[in-house]
Amino acid sequence: MGDPISLTFGVLSTALIKSESSVRLSLAPLILIVLLSCRKTLKKLGGGLYMSEDRYERGWEKLKEVDGEAGERVIESLKDIAPDLGRYTIEFPFGDVYSRPGLDLKSREIATMAALTALGNAQPQLKVHIHGALNVGCTREEVIEVIIQMAVYAGFPAALNGMFAAKEVFKERDEKGLN
């Protein structure tokens, strides 16, 4: 399996070779446009990986908007061990999902807090998203109510773990003078 540009070139080259000469001439400009377009929208990464620059940039901006420095620290901490995981975390959740229309950031963070609370074993991520929820307009009361709601569906142990995570986040924010 090759990179996207090589694969595109291979498919189009095969089509050219198997086509009659009049078809070849008409396909040549299309092939050139496709290849140039790929060069403009794809950025080569180490190990032969490619990513869409706008998807990554959109995700990076959304991550900073929601999680601020905490999100940036998570991505930075992955650089020496799993940079691809950091890139995936920026591109998919933040570049694709968080950037979709239909829900505002506050609603997305409420859903994320609920899911992470229900998992019961994702306290570090829950703390990041409690910060994120507060950063995008949730109140502490709303955070507490989301976690209490999860007691009904995820059980008391998960809700208790979630509440202790919220307590730590609130304390940290109080010490920094944040809401």
Secondary structure, DSSP 8 states (H G I E B T S, - for coil): ---HHHHHHHHHHHHHHHS-HHHHHHHHHHHHHHHHHHHHHEEE-GGG-EEEHHHHHHHHHHHHHHHHHHHHHHHHHHTTT-HHHHHHHIIIIIIIITTSSSS-HHHHHHHHHHHHHHHSS-HHHHHHHHHHHHHTT--HHHHHHHHHHHHHHH-HHHHHHHHHHHHHHHHHHHHHT--
